[in-house]
Amino acid sequence: MTPAPAAALDRNQGADLPPWSFQGHAVHCLRQGPLEPDAALDQPALLLVHGFGASTDHWRHNIPVLARRHEVHALDLLGFGRSSKPAELAYGGALWRDQLVAYVRERIGRPTVIAGNSLGGFAALAAGAALGEQAGGVVLLNAAGPFSDEQKPPQGWGAIARQTIGSSLLKSPVLQRLLFENLRRPATIRRTLNQVYIDRTNVDEALVEAIRRPSLDPGAFGVFRTVFDIPRGQPLDELFAQLQAPLLLLWGIRDPWINAAGRRASFQRHAPESTTEVVLEAGHCPHDEVPDQVNAALLDWLANLPRHGACQPEHP
């Protein structure tokens, strides 16, 4: 497959790109850039990565603004959004890391800043570490993933029994199906979003439908079932030690899902010394809840990054 040249930017808002596949599976991706394509070539390219259950649609308030200055790409991770949901894949951090690395090398072809929310944050960090000098930077928005000291096995018979019993119940196909059917109901999606958005202005019908629609795909339940077996992946502290690129942490500090305040302290202990932090009064998805603030912070950080020259995609 012939990738589009890095300089040929689409001028439509979030325009769909020609088909691209990873490991033989179709991946939905889009790109947008300035009206004058050459204007973006001396700026770092940007790849946006959604969180669990979301898609490129979750960057709806970010892409048009960021693309005024930068070549912006976004894709749906395999198993989510409009991308393929094959049953045979081993879903997890390694798959999504490799998908992002391949996309940067094949479709962008120059140093790229990878920004990810939640699960997408973990994938972005893993890809940024794997890319080495090809990573222009990494941006984490309430990123998921464990630290080494969080991967210790439970201590004591009581803790072991609770974990074992809970794991067994969650691996029941019947229970998984019931849980899946409930979670994809519009009312449940809206209720969940209302729990993790502090300002609920942007919890609208478009967002609910963007999350519900992919769950109707034939392979969606199969992907959902793998969630209970997804390996934890490489610890965040190991990935931070491998990362060569600049790092920006954008926190929705009132995130009720991940104890953002406590998690921020863990990140501060392990992240590189030169890391930049921005703390926002928002929940788990600050890019969609307070997009103006996230866009401003991201553009300011990008403007101060070292400049990289353009290069050709790896597979012309």
N, C-alpha and C positions, 0 to 999 in steps of 0.2 A: 504493500500500500504506500502511496506517495503522500507524505505529509505536506500540508500547506506551508509555504515559506513563512518565516517568522514575521516578515515585514508586511504581509498581506492581511491587514486587519479588517475585520468586518465592521461596517459602519452602522449596522442596525443594533438596536438595543438587545444585548444578549443573544445575538444571532446564532442559530444552531450551526455547528460545523459539519463538514462532510464526515461520513462514517469513520469511526476508529475502533479498533478492537484490541483487546488484551487477552492473551492466551486463547485466542479464537472466539472470544465472547464480546458482543457488541457493547460499547460504552457510549452513553450519552454525554456530549460535551458541547460547550459553547464558548464563544470568544467575542469580545468587544474592545474597541480601541478608539483613540482620538480620530477626528475627521481627517487630520493630516497624519497618515500612518508613520512617516519618518520622524514625527515629533516624539514617538514613544520609544524609538530605538536607543536613545541615550538614557532611558529610564528603565529600571528593572521591570521585567514581566512579573505578573502576579497570578497565582493559581489558588482558587478558593475551594475549600473542601468542607462539605456539610457534615453534620453529626448523624447519630443513629436515627433511622426512620425518616430522615429529611432528604433533601435533594438540592440541585442547583437552584430551585425555586426559592430556597431560604435566603439567598443572597439578592433578592429582588430589589431591596433598597440600597444596596452597596455597589453593584456592578455599574449602573449608569453613572454614578458619581466618580468612582475610581477610574473608570474608563475614559474620562475626560483627559487624563494625564498619562495613563498607563495602558499597556496591552494586558487585558484582563481575561483569564481563562477560568472556567469552572467545569467540573465534571461530576457525574453521579458514580459513586463507588459501586463496584459490582455487588449485586444483591439489593440495591436501593434505587429509588427514583425510576428513571426511564432506562437504566442500564439492565443488562441481562441478569437473570436470577437462577443460574443453573444449579441443580441439586448436587452435582458431584464436586463442587468446589470446596476447598477447606477454608472457610471464611475466618478471617482474623487479621491481626496487625501485619503479618508478613505478606499476605495477599495484597492488601491495600497499599502498603509501603511500595511494593514492587510495581503496582499499577501506577502510582504517582510518579515514580522514578522513570518508568517507561514513557509516560506521557510527556514529562519535561524533556527527555532526550529526543523523542520522536516528533512531537508536535510543536514544541516551543523552540528548542534548539539553542538556548542561551541561558545564562544564570537567571534563576527564577526565585522569587519570594513565594513560599507556600504558606498559606494561612488556613487554619482549620479550627472548627468549633467542636468541642466535646470529643466524641470518637474520632472525628476528622482532625482534631488537634493532635491526638496520638499518632495518627497516620502521617500527618504533616511533619511532625518532629522526626519520626523514624525515616521518612523519605529525605528530609533535609540532612540528617546524619549520613545516610547512604550516598547521597549525591556529592558530598565533599565540596570541592570548589565550585561545582555546578549549582550549588544552592546559593542564591543571592541573599537569603534571609528566611527566618521562620517566625510566624506569628501564631500564638496560641491564645484562643478565646475559650476560657474555662475548659481546658483540655482534660480528657480522661486518661487513664493509665495508672499503673501502680509504681511505687518506689520499691526498692529492694527490701526495705524493712517492713513493707506491707504484704510481702509474699510468704511470710513465715506461716507454717501450718498451725491450725488451732491448738491451743494447749489445754490439756485436761480432758477427761472422758466426757464431761458435760458438753463442752464446746465441740468436740469431735462428733458426738451424737447428734447435736442440733444441726451441724453442717451436713452430715450424712443424710439425715432424714429429710432436711429441706431440699437437698440436691436430688434425692430419689423422687420426691413428689413433683418437682419441676421437670423431671425427665419423663413423666407420664404423658404419652401422646394425647390421651383424652383431656387431661388438664391443660396441656399446651394449646390444644385446639380451642378450648373454652376461653382461655386467656387471650388468644389471638383474636377470636371473634369479638370479644369485648373491647379490646384495645383499639380495633379499627373502626368502631362505631363513632360517627361524628361527635356525638355528645361526650364520649370518653376522651377523644382527641382534644376537644375544646377544654374540657375540665383539666386535663393534664397540662395543656399550655397555660391555662390560667394559674396553675400552681407554680410555674417556673418563670413566668413573666411578672415582674413587679408592676410595671405600667402595661396594662392590657390593651392599649389602643390598637396595636397591630395584630392582636389575636382576632383575625377577621375570617370571613368565609373562604377567601382565597387561600389562606394559610392552612386552614383545616382541610380543604379539598386537596391541596398539594401533598399533604401527608396521607390522606385516605386513598387517593387514586392509585398509587403504586401498590398498596396492600391488596388491591383487587387482582393483580397479576397472578397467573397460575402458579408461579414459583415462589410467591411471597411467603406462604406458610412454611415452606421448606427452609427458606432463609431464616425465618423467625425461630424455627426449632433449633437451628445451629447456635443461636445466641447462648443457649445454656451449656454449650460445649466449647465455645470460643476460648482458645488459650489466652492467658493473660498477656503474653507478649513480653518483649524485652523491657526491663525496668526503665523508668524515666531517667533515673540518675545515670545509668549507663549511656543512654542516648545523649544526655546533656554533655557527658564527657567526650563523646565522639563528634559532637556538632562543631563545625568550623565556621559557620555563618552567624551573622548577627541575629539576636533573638529579641522579640517583643512579646511581653505578656499583657494581654488585655483582659482585665477581670470584670465580670459582672459580680460584684462582691456580695450581693444579696442572693446569690444562687442557693436555693434550698436543697438541691439534689446532692451537691458535692461538698458542702461545708466550705465554701470558697475562702473564708477567712483563715481557717486552719490549713487548707490546702495551699494557700498562698505562702504560708510560712514554710511549708515543705519545699515548695519551688524555690524560695529564696535561699534555702540551705544548699541546694544542689545546682541551680542554674549558673551559667557562666557569670563572672563578675561584671562583665560589660552589658548585661541584660538590662533592657529598658522595661519599665512597668507603668501601666496606666490603669487606675482603679476607677470604676464607674458604678453609679447607683443603679444597678440592673440585676437581672436574674441570669439564668443559664445560657441564654442566647442573646447577648448584648448587641450583636450585629444587626439583629432584626428588631429588638426592643427599643434601642436608642441608636439607630443607624447614623444619625447626623454626628453624634459624638464619636462613634467608632470610625466613621469615614475620616473625620478631621484628624483624629489621633494617628490613624494609619498613614494618611497622606503626609503628615508632618514627619513621621518616622522614616517613611520611604524617601522623602526629599533629602535626608541626611545620610543615606547609605552610600558606600563607595560605588562608583560607576564601573560598569563592566561593558566591554565591547560586545557587539553582536557576533554570533557564530551561526553556522548552518546546522539544521537538524541532523541527528546521528545517522538516519537512514534516508538519504535523498531519493 
